[in-house]
Amino acid sequence: MLTLKQIYDNPQEVIARLRKRNFDSEEMIRRVINLDEQRRNAQTQLDNILAEVNSLSKLIGSYFKEGKREEAEKLRQKVTMLKEEAKKHETDLASCEKQLQEILVNIPNLPHESVPEGKGADDNLVERSGGNFPDLPESAEPHWVLASKYDIIDFELGVKITGAGFPVYKGKGARLQRALINFFLDNARDNGFLEVQPPYLVNADSGFGTGQLPDKEGQMYHAEVDDLYLIPTAEVPVTNIYRDVILDKADFPIKNTAYSACFRREAGSYGKDVRGLNRLHQFDKVEIVCIDAPENSYERLDEMVNYVQTLVEKLELPWRILRLCGGDMGFTSALTFDFEVFSAAQKRWLEVSSVSNFESYQANRLKCRYRDENRKIQLCHTLNGSALALPRILAALLENNQTPEGITIPKVLVPYTGFDIIN
């Protein structure tokens, strides 16, 4: 959530930067400024009245002690009237604060100056790429066919148990899943990330803190009886560890990693792009979360992007990194880099990671703060990234490594799987 200071300092710059997102904020910014002026005025009047009530109350006490009952009673009547007036200002103040909050939570984050112009995925910029494209025959099979052929993923059984988008991993398919999770976690720990194991359900305050709530696109699964939400990513519980916390700058950078199952309704998804593992309602992912001081957050972002690159390189997958344009970025992000790997049988790029800097946008919602060198309390910057999401990584591994003898396993995973081929 943007701070009022960001808006007040230069409202026209805020409006101009949000246009890069194709988001017209002019009316909303004007309303924010007007409501905040009303809020300040109501607060000032309320403070003045309460100060007068306090002063008169002391005078009433002294009058009673001096036996001046008539004067004291007159002042008591005036205090009663002032308290009624104070209630009106309290109501006005609460109304202004509520309206302000409703507008602010619907204004997206300001895009970083390096975010390219654009309306959608076609306008994203390729930053860099690498890896070797496999030389597969025209008869190469997509992963959903290979999964059935080698009996490692059962999509129909998942439909029977739950519904579409909830596959059942079996045998070497399940072991490969577990191998990838452990491989990603071990690499994260080796790179200085503290492993945590978070809950898979969060309360509404946690969902609000990281920007999943209000759920504008209806992507969260909601357990209504308990008013809890299934997490769409471990980013939510891990970042909320630091909600309502004041950190010390000496503790930075804070680096966490977590494995979790993730749950997304994926409302509106259909067609060939959702076949097999391409888009699921439940999937596994290892997440990395960083918290740092504002002056260091973009250095941290580069470090996280470089780290994710090492993972796809170790898995020997062809990859590319995209700098997302304004029209394709997430609501809370200031700058996002997407990682894609090439799926040789499908002949298409598959997104496997997003690494983002949210600057102070999440921290303002979370009240995640730190004390600087002068002991002044400031908002932190928060960052997160997938390192990595499993379904499309698994899809690319199955497709790109298919041979007449079976599906070969990348060398780095063999110590985790205990086998070097699926056949």
Number of C-alpha atoms within 10 A of each C-alpha: 26 21 12 15 9 12 17 14 10 10 18 14 13 20 20 16 21 20 18 21 25 15 15 15 20 16 9 16 21 14 15 22 16 14 19 19 13 17 21 14 15 21 18 13 16 22 14 13 18 17 12 14 21 13 12 17 16 11 16 21 14 13 17 14 11 10 11 13 14 11 13 21 14 11 18 17 11 14 21 12 12 17 16 12 15 21 12 14 21 17 12 18 20 15 15 21 15 12 14 20 13 13 14 16 16 15 18 21 25 27 26 17 10 12 21 19 18 18 16 14 14 10 17 23 17 14 12 11 14 15 16 11 15 17 10 15 10 7 7 18 19 21 26 19 14 19 21 13 12 16 16 20 25 18 21 16 15 16 14 11 11 11 13 17 23 23 23 16 19 16 12 20 21 14 17 23 18 15 20 24 22 17 18 23 23 14 16 24 14 10 12 13 20 16 17 13 12 18 14 18 19 18 16 15 15 24 24 19 25 25 22 20 18 14 11 9 12 15 17 21 16 17 12 8 6 8 11 18 20 19 26 24 24 29 24 24 24 24 24 23 13 17 21 15 13 16 21 15 19 12 11 15 16 17 20 21 28 26 23 21 17 19 21 19 16 16 11 8 11 10 6 8 13 13 16 23 23 20 18 22 19 17 21 21 24 26 26 28 25 24 27 25 26 15 11 13 21 18 11 20 22 14 12 22 22 11 15 22 19 12 17 22 14 13 17 20 24 21 23 21 22 20 23 27 25 32 21 19 26 18 20 23 25 23 27 27 24 22 26 23 26 26 25 25 21 17 9 13 17 21 19 23 25 24 25 26 27 27 28 27 26 28 26 21 20 26 19 25 26 23 17 15 10 6 10 9 15 20 23 28 25 27 28 27 27 26 30 25 25 21 21 26 24 19 25 27 23 26 25 27 19 25 15 7 9 15 19 18 19 15 13 14 18 15 11 17 21 12 15 16 17 18 14
